[in-house]
Amino acid sequence: MIDKMTFLNKTESTYTIHTEIYEGPLDLLLDLITKAELDITRLSLAKVTDEYLAYLASLQQKNAVEVSDFLVVAAKLVQIKSEALLPRPIERLEGEEDPAESLARQLRIYKSIKETSQWLQDLEVKGQRTYIRLAPPPKTEETIDLSGVNLDDLIELLKSLYHFQEEAAPITTVITIPRVTIKKKIHDLIDQLRIQKHLSYRQLLPKEHDRIEAIVLFLAVLELIKQQYVDAMQEELFSDIQITATDKTHTDQEITLALDA
């Protein structure tokens, strides 16, 4: 890793230098092209050659091992710029690689990896790398001090409860938990999609935060995707999922799923 220099061009030959950190020659090269607002092409590589060489001139006190990779890329840049100044393109031997195309390809790959690395780092900062289930608080066994209680006391307590206990009211209403099945949820979704082609997954979630029903909904959507009755699209991580009916949803009058077997 080598100190990074940000150049502010005052004249053709002087620079103001601010020290940061560069990961390597490709990092420096990408930074120069980005600040010049150029695409990664043969022309942009030729344009930033002078800035790159100016940076190398500032590394005179660094050891050869640290600057060797930078010198290799510098040699390629000088070759690319010199070829760009020629009146006609260089004729290359069969199988000989164009240094400009090779360096531009390496730089595009490096840029993609760097952007992905930054995206993963942002997720980690936001705490979205993993989800953990916090352990419940430890259960403590509550104890009752019965050292001052004898058998006669317990008998008297039992008698008092027996004589003064009110007769319990008869149960007239039985409360049952509604049973939600994946099969029923699938057919409900199909019915909705035949009326409305696009559905929002978040709007389909139960309003009462019923965990079981939310799980059943998710499994039903997965089954419909598997059987190609719907397409699902999510623009970015953790965003809403748009569910769209396919032609199969409207053409199949009888929905046959693996769950029916």
C-alpha positions in Angstrom: 0.0 0.0 0.0 1.5 3.4 -1.0 0.6 7.0 -0.1 -2.0 8.4 -2.4 -1.5 11.9 -3.9 -4.4 14.0 -5.0 -3.2 16.5 -7.7 -4.6 20.0 -8.2 -3.2 21.2 -11.4 -2.0 24.8 -11.0 0.1 25.1 -14.2 1.4 22.6 -16.7 4.3 21.7 -14.4 3.3 22.3 -10.8 0.9 20.3 -8.5 -0.5 20.7 -5.0 -0.3 17.3 -3.3 -2.5 15.9 -0.5 -1.4 12.6 0.9 -4.0 9.8 1.2 -3.7 6.0 0.5 -3.5 4.1 -2.7 -4.0 0.3 -2.8 -1.8 -0.1 -5.9 -1.2 1.2 -9.5 -4.7 0.4 -10.7 -6.2 2.3 -7.7 -4.1 5.3 -8.7 -5.0 5.0 -12.4 -8.7 4.6 -11.6 -8.7 7.7 -9.4 -7.0 9.8 -12.0 -9.5 8.8 -14.7 -12.5 9.3 -12.3 -11.4 12.8 -11.4 -11.0 13.7 -15.0 -14.6 12.4 -15.6 -13.4 10.1 -18.4 -14.5 6.6 -19.4 -12.0 3.8 -19.2 -10.7 3.8 -22.8 -7.4 4.0 -24.7 -7.7 7.8 -25.0 -8.4 8.3 -21.3 -5.3 6.2 -20.4 -3.2 8.4 -22.7 -4.6 11.6 -21.2 -3.7 10.7 -17.5 -0.2 9.5 -18.3 1.4 12.8 -17.3 -0.4 12.9 -13.9 0.6 9.3 -13.3 4.2 10.0 -14.0 4.1 13.1 -11.8 2.9 10.9 -8.9 5.8 8.5 -9.5 8.2 11.4 -9.3 7.0 12.0 -5.7 7.9 8.4 -4.7 11.7 8.9 -5.0 12.2 8.0 -1.3 10.2 4.8 -1.5 12.0 1.5 -1.9 12.0 -0.4 -5.2 9.7 -3.1 -4.0 6.9 -0.7 -3.1 7.1 1.2 -6.5 7.8 -1.7 -8.8 4.2 -2.4 -9.7 3.6 1.3 -10.3 6.6 1.4 -12.7 5.3 -1.5 -14.7 2.0 0.3 -15.3 3.9 3.5 -16.0 5.8 1.8 -18.8 2.5 0.6 -20.3 1.1 4.1 -20.1 4.1 5.7 -21.8 3.8 3.1 -24.6 0.1 3.7 -25.0 0.6 7.5 -25.1 3.4 7.3 -27.6 1.3 5.0 -29.9 -1.6 7.5 -29.7 0.7 10.3 -31.0 1.7 8.3 -34.1 0.0 9.2 -37.4 -1.1 5.6 -38.1 -1.9 2.7 -35.8 0.8 0.2 -34.9 0.6 -3.1 -36.8 0.9 -5.9 -34.3 2.0 -9.5 -34.8 -0.6 -12.3 -34.7 -1.5 -13.1 -31.1 0.2 -9.9 -29.7 -2.0 -8.2 -27.2 -2.8 -4.5 -27.4 -1.4 -3.0 -24.2 -4.1 -0.3 -24.1 -7.0 -2.9 -24.3 -5.3 -5.1 -21.8 -4.8 -2.3 -19.3 -8.3 -1.0 -19.8 -9.8 -4.4 -19.3 -7.8 -4.9 -16.0 -9.0 -1.5 -14.9 -12.7 -2.2 -15.6 -12.4 -5.5 -13.6 -10.7 -3.6 -10.7 -13.3 -0.9 -10.7 -16.1 -3.6 -10.5 -14.4 -5.3 -7.6 -13.8 -2.1 -5.8 -17.5 -1.0 -6.2 -18.7 -4.4 -4.9 -16.3 -4.2 -2.0 -17.6 -0.7 -1.1 -21.2 -2.0 -1.3 -20.4 -4.9 1.1 -18.7 -2.5 3.4 -21.8 -0.2 3.4 -24.0 -3.2 4.3 -21.7 -4.1 7.2 -21.8 -0.5 8.5 -25.6 -0.5 8.3 -25.7 -3.8 10.3 -27.2 -5.7 7.4 -24.5 -8.3 7.1 -26.2 -10.9 9.3 -29.3 -11.2 11.4 -29.1 -12.9 14.8 -31.8 -14.0 17.1 -31.1 -12.7 20.6 -31.3 -15.3 23.4 -34.2 -14.9 25.8 -33.3 -13.8 29.3 -32.3 -16.7 31.6 -35.2 -18.2 33.5 -35.0 -17.9 37.3 -36.7 -20.4 39.6 -38.8 -18.5 42.1 -38.8 -20.2 45.5 -41.3 -19.7 48.3 -40.1 -19.8 51.9 -42.3 -22.4 53.7 -40.1 -22.8 56.7 -42.9 -21.3 59.0 -45.8 -23.3 57.5 -46.9 -26.7 59.0 -49.4 -29.3 57.8 -52.3 -27.9 59.8 -51.9 -24.5 58.2 -52.1 -26.1 54.7 -55.2 -28.1 55.7 -56.9 -24.9 56.9 -56.0 -23.1 53.7 -57.4 -25.9 51.6 -60.7 -25.9 53.5 -61.1 -22.1 53.1 -60.6 -22.4 49.3 -63.1 -25.2 49.1 -65.8 -23.4 50.9 -65.5 -20.0 49.3 -64.7 -21.0 45.7 -67.4 -19.6 43.4 -68.9 -21.9 40.9 -67.2 -21.4 37.5 -69.4 -20.0 34.8 -70.1 -22.5 32.0 -68.2 -22.0 28.8 -70.5 -21.1 26.0 -68.0 -19.9 23.3 -65.1 -21.9 21.9 -62.3 -19.8 20.4 -60.4 -21.6 17.6 -57.2 -20.5 15.9 -57.8 -20.1 12.1 -55.8 -22.6 10.1 -53.9 -21.1 7.3 -52.5 -23.5 4.7 -50.1 -22.9 1.8 -52.5 -24.5 -0.7 -55.3 -22.1 0.3 -52.9 -19.1 0.2 -51.7 -20.1 -3.3 -55.3 -20.2 -4.6 -56.0 -16.8 -2.9 -53.0 -15.3 -4.6 -54.0 -16.7 -8.0 -57.5 -15.3 -7.6 -56.1 -11.8 -6.9 -53.6 -12.0 -9.7 -56.3 -12.8 -12.2 -58.0 -9.5 -11.3 -54.8 -7.5 -10.7 -51.7 -8.5 -12.6 -49.2 -6.8 -10.3 -49.1 -7.2 -6.5 -46.9 -5.7 -3.8 -45.5 -8.3 -1.4 -45.5 -5.9 1.5 -49.2 -5.1 0.9 -50.0 -8.8 1.0 -48.4 -9.2 4.4 -50.9 -9.6 7.3 -51.7 -6.3 9.0 -51.8 -8.0 12.5 -48.2 -9.1 12.2 -49.2 -12.8 12.3 -45.9 -14.7 12.0 -47.4 -17.9 10.8 -49.5 -16.3 8.1 -46.4 -14.3 6.9 -44.4 -17.5 6.6 -47.2 -19.2 4.7 -47.4 -16.3 2.3 -43.7 -16.4 1.6 -43.8 -20.2 0.9 -46.8 -19.7 -1.3 -45.0 -17.1 -3.4 -42.0 -19.3 -3.7 -44.1 -22.2 -4.9 -45.8 -20.0 -7.5 -42.4 -18.8 -8.8 -41.2 -22.4 -9.0 -44.3 -23.4 -11.0 -43.9 -20.3 -13.2 -47.3 -18.8 -12.3 -45.6 -15.5 -11.2 -42.5 -13.5 -11.7 -40.9 -11.7 -8.8 -38.7 -8.6 -9.1 -36.8 -6.8 -6.3 -34.9 -3.7 -7.3 -32.4 -3.7 -4.4 -31.6 -5.6 -1.2 -34.5 -5.5 1.4 -36.7 -3.5 -0.9 -40.3 -4.4 -1.7 -40.9 -7.4 -4.0 -43.2 -6.9 -7.0 -45.2 -10.0 -8.0 -46.4 -10.2 -11.6 -48.8 -12.8 -13.0 -47.5 -14.8 -16.0 -49.6 -16.0 -19.0 -49.9 -19.3 -17.2 -51.9 -17.8 -14.4 -54.7 -16.8 -16.8 -54.6 -19.8 -19.2 -54.6 -22.6 -16.6 -58.2 -22.9 -15.4 -57.3 -25.6 -12.9 -54.2 -24.8 -10.9 -52.3 -28.1 -10.3 -49.4 -27.8 -7.8 -47.1 -30.3 -6.1 -49.0 -29.6 -2.9 -52.1 -31.1 -4.4 -50.5 -34.5 -4.7 
